[in-house]
């Protein structure tokens, strides 16, 4: 083959790469949380869905965590599943992966970890499992992302260990439920980076909370909310323990960053510019990108990210 023909063949091969690869930043895959209002808008408004898909592709985001529970008195995944089928089919056609996002400030799902609310947690998950079982392959969720955080509960200040134990009990029940019907569907929670500093005994084993969680789930999204990569209080340092343990267990860790405003400046990139965030993510990727457990980044969250960029 001549050099000219070889170059032409290479260009043809590159042009047929999947869209998600075409938008790769080289810094690992990216995901984004899309909460209640924005997700329901995408489900019910064709223009909102088109806008969101175009934005995600422009920002090289490969996976969207799309909310999949009740909102403002409606529960579309149960009552109108065709809306999810249409949206997920469109997102898949655009080269995106879609995970069901479960957990809601609107529903106060932090209570679901309490034993008295366990049935509500299981019903929430079952609706997604039932949806996937009834959907065509290109209409199914690619995974499940949970956001149920014990430290939001009022009792956290006085009952930390008990609530962490309840969270692990709930997690165990949910994973058993999921694995009984969909063992290949990855599921994992968002967890704060400081779980690695909390040792807890659960089922006869004492270890850091993050290790118990990583043992149970298929993956985790680490809420590594800092505005800088380096240093003892930076993104890299806070992710080390989880990445190291993920390498031992063979489970990925996605590093989450924040764009919402926060009174504590270091928690979010909101007070900085997009270029600043990209620089810090690049530095993080250089430091940990070779780790076998590095699963890329997740941005919190779609609406806040757009507003921060001055789009909305």
PAROGU-114885 format. One record per residue (C-alpha): residue in three letters; x, y, z. Coordinates in steps of 0.2 Angstrom, whole numbers, padded with zeros to 4 digits, always signed. Example, Ala and Ser with C-alpha at 12.3 -4.5 7.8 and 13.67 -1.06 7.14 Angstrom:
BEGIN
ALA+0062-0022+0039;SER+0068-0005+0036;
END
This chain:
BEGIN
UNK+0000+0000+0000;UNK+0007+0017-0005;UNK+0009+0031+0008;UNK-0006+0040+0001;UNK-0017+0025+0001;UNK-0012+0021+0019;UNK-0016+0039+0024;UNK-0033+0038+0016;UNK-0037+0022+0024;UNK-0032+0029+0041;UNK-0043+0044+0038;UNK-0058+0033+0034;UNK-0055+0022+0049;UNK-0055+0038+0060;UNK-0070+0045+0052;UNK-0080+0029+0057;UNK-0075+0029+0076;UNK-0090+0030+0088;UNK-0095+0047+0093;UNK-0090+0045+0111;UNK-0072+0042+0105;UNK-0072+0056+0093;UNK-0075+0068+0108;UNK-0063+0060+0119;UNK-0053+0073+0129;UNK-0038+0061+0132;UNK-0041+0064+0151;UNK-0052+0048+0154;UNK-0071+0047+0151;UNK-0083+0060+0158;UNK-0100+0058+0166;UNK-0113+0071+0172;UNK-0127+0071+0185;UNK-0143+0077+0178;UNK-0156+0080+0191;UNK-0175+0080+0193;UNK-0180+0096+0183;UNK-0168+0094+0169;UNK-0171+0076+0167;UNK-0190+0078+0166;UNK-0188+0092+0154;UNK-0177+0081+0143;UNK-0191+0068+0144;UNK-0205+0079+0140;UNK-0198+0092+0128;UNK-0189+0087+0112;UNK-0180+0104+0111;UNK-0173+0102+0129;UNK-0167+0084+0124;UNK-0159+0090+0108;UNK-0150+0104+0118;UNK-0144+0093+0131;UNK-0137+0080+0119;UNK-0128+0093+0109;UNK-0121+0101+0125;UNK-0115+0084+0131;UNK-0107+0080+0115;UNK-0098+0097+0114;UNK-0091+0094+0132;UNK-0085+0077+0128;UNK-0096+0069+0141;UNK-0099+0051+0138;UNK-0111+0046+0151;UNK-0127+0054+0158;UNK-0134+0050+0175;UNK-0152+0053+0171;UNK-0165+0055+0185;UNK-0177+0040+0185;UNK-0189+0042+0199;UNK-0204+0053+0205;UNK-0204+0072+0203;UNK-0218+0084+0207;UNK-0231+0071+0209;UNK-0227+0061+0194;UNK-0217+0046+0191;UNK-0213+0045+0172;UNK-0203+0029+0173;UNK-0218+0020+0180;UNK-0232+0029+0172;UNK-0225+0034+0155;UNK-0210+0023+0151;UNK-0211+0027+0133;UNK-0203+0044+0137;UNK-0188+0035+0144;UNK-0187+0023+0129;UNK-0187+0038+0117;UNK-0174+0048+0126;UNK-0162+0034+0130;UNK-0163+0028+0112;UNK-0159+0045+0106;UNK-0144+0047+0118;UNK-0137+0030+0113;UNK-0139+0035+0095;UNK-0128+0050+0099;UNK-0115+0039+0106;UNK-0119+0042+0125;UNK-0122+0030+0139;UNK-0136+0033+0151;UNK-0137+0027+0169;UNK-0152+0028+0180;UNK-0150+0041+0193;UNK-0159+0036+0210;UNK-0159+0048+0225;UNK-0168+0064+0227;UNK-0168+0080+0238;UNK-0186+0082+0232;UNK-0191+0065+0239;UNK-0179+0066+0254;UNK-0172+0049+0249;UNK-0158+0050+0262;UNK-0172+0042+0273;UNK-0172+0027+0263;UNK-0156+0020+0271;UNK-0166+0019+0288;UNK-0174+0001+0291;UNK-0191+0008+0291;UNK-0189+0015+0273;UNK-0181+0000+0266;UNK-0196-0005+0255;UNK-0196+0012+0247;UNK-0178+0010+0242;UNK-0181-0007+0235;UNK-0197-0001+0226;UNK-0187+0014+0218;UNK-0174+0001+0212;UNK-0187-0011+0206;UNK-0195+0002+0194;UNK-0179+0003+0185;UNK-0176-0015+0184;UNK-0193-0018+0178;UNK-0191-0004+0165;UNK-0175-0012+0158;UNK-0183-0029+0158;UNK-0197-0023+0147;UNK-0186-0011+0135;UNK-0177-0015+0119;UNK-0158-0016+0120;UNK-0155+0001+0114;UNK-0168+0008+0126;UNK-0161+0001+0142;UNK-0151+0010+0155;UNK-0132+0005+0155;UNK-0131+0006+0173;UNK-0138+0013+0190;UNK-0131+0028+0200;UNK-0137+0030+0218;UNK-0136+0046+0228;UNK-0142+0042+0246;UNK-0131+0051+0258;UNK-0132+0047+0277;UNK-0123+0063+0282;UNK-0138+0073+0276;UNK-0149+0066+0290;UNK-0152+0077+0305;UNK-0147+0062+0316;UNK-0129+0062+0308;UNK-0121+0072+0322;UNK-0126+0060+0335;UNK-0128+0043+0326;UNK-0114+0042+0313;UNK-0109+0024+0315;UNK-0127+0018+0316;UNK-0132+0027+0300;UNK-0117+0021+0291;UNK-0121+0003+0296;UNK-0139+0006+0290;UNK-0132+0013+0273;UNK-0122-0003+0271;UNK-0137-0014+0276;UNK-0147-0005+0263;UNK-0133-0006+0250;UNK-0132-0025+0253;UNK-0151-0027+0251;UNK-0151-0017+0235;UNK-0136-0026+0227;UNK-0144-0043+0231;UNK-0160-0037+0223;UNK-0151-0030+0207;UNK-0140-0045+0205;UNK-0154-0057+0206;UNK-0161-0051+0189;UNK-0147-0040+0181;UNK-0130-0045+0188;UNK-0121-0037+0173;UNK-0130-0020+0175;UNK-0117-0010+0185;UNK-0123+0000+0200;UNK-0114+0011+0212;UNK-0116+0026+0224;UNK-0109+0043+0225;UNK-0099+0044+0241;UNK-0089+0058+0250;UNK-0070+0057+0249;UNK-0069+0056+0268;UNK-0077+0039+0270;UNK-0059+0032+0270;UNK-0056+0041+0287;UNK-0071+0032+0295;UNK-0068+0015+0302;UNK-0083+0004+0305;UNK-0087-0014+0309;UNK-0100-0022+0298;UNK-0104-0040+0297;UNK-0089-0044+0308;UNK-0076-0035+0298;UNK-0069-0018+0303;UNK-0062-0007+0289;UNK-0064+0010+0282;UNK-0081+0014+0276;UNK-0076+0017+0258;UNK-0069-0001+0258;UNK-0085-0009+0264;UNK-0095+0002+0250;UNK-0082-0003+0237;UNK-0084-0021+0242;UNK-0103-0021+0240;UNK-0105-0011+0224;UNK-0099-0013+0206;UNK-0092+0005+0205;UNK-0092+0021+0215;UNK-0092+0040+0211;UNK-0081+0049+0223;UNK-0088+0066+0228;UNK-0070+0073+0227;UNK-0076+0091+0229;UNK-0060+0102+0228;UNK-0055+0116+0216;UNK-0037+0110+0214;UNK-0028+0094+0210;UNK-0012+0095+0221;UNK-0008+0095+0239;UNK-0014+0087+0255;UNK-0031+0094+0253;UNK-0032+0092+0234;UNK-0042+0080+0222;UNK-0028+0068+0219;UNK-0024+0066+0238;UNK-0042+0063+0242;UNK-0044+0050+0229;UNK-0029+0039+0232;UNK-0036+0027+0245;UNK-0052+0024+0235;UNK-0041+0021+0219;UNK-0029+0010+0227;UNK-0043-0001+0234;UNK-0052-0001+0218;UNK-0037-0008+0210;UNK-0036-0022+0222;UNK-0055-0026+0220;UNK-0055-0023+0201;UNK-0069-0010+0202;UNK-0068+0008+0194;UNK-0069+0024+0204;UNK-0076+0040+0195;UNK-0069+0056+0202;UNK-0083+0069+0204;UNK-0080+0088+0204;UNK-0092+0102+0208;UNK-0098+0117+0199;UNK-0112+0123+0210;UNK-0109+0139+0221;UNK-0103+0135+0238;UNK-0099+0146+0253;UNK-0083+0136+0256;UNK-0073+0141+0240;UNK-0062+0126+0239;UNK-0077+0114+0237;UNK-0082+0120+0220;UNK-0075+0127+0204;UNK-0089+0139+0203;UNK-0078+0154+0208;UNK-0065+0150+0194;UNK-0066+0148+0175;UNK-0068+0133+0164;UNK-0050+0133+0159;UNK-0045+0132+0178;UNK-0056+0117+0180;UNK-0049+0109+0164;UNK-0031+0112+0170;UNK-0034+0104+0187;UNK-0043+0089+0179;UNK-0028+0087+0167;UNK-0016+0087+0182;UNK-0027+0074+0191;UNK-0027+0063+0176;UNK-0008+0064+0174;UNK-0006+0059+0192;UNK-0019+0045+0193;UNK-0024+0041+0175;UNK-0013+0026+0174;UNK-0022+0018+0189;UNK-0032+0003+0183;UNK-0046+0009+0194;UNK-0047+0026+0187;UNK-0064+0028+0179;UNK-0063+0046+0173;UNK-0073+0061+0180;UNK-0091+0066+0184;UNK-0097+0084+0184;UNK-0110+0090+0196;UNK-0122+0094+0189;UNK-0129+0098+0172;UNK-0140+0113+0176;UNK-0126+0121+0187;UNK-0113+0117+0174;UNK-0122+0126+0160;UNK-0126+0141+0172;UNK-0107+0142+0177;UNK-0102+0142+0159;UNK-0115+0157+0156;UNK-0126+0146+0144;UNK-0142+0148+0154;
END
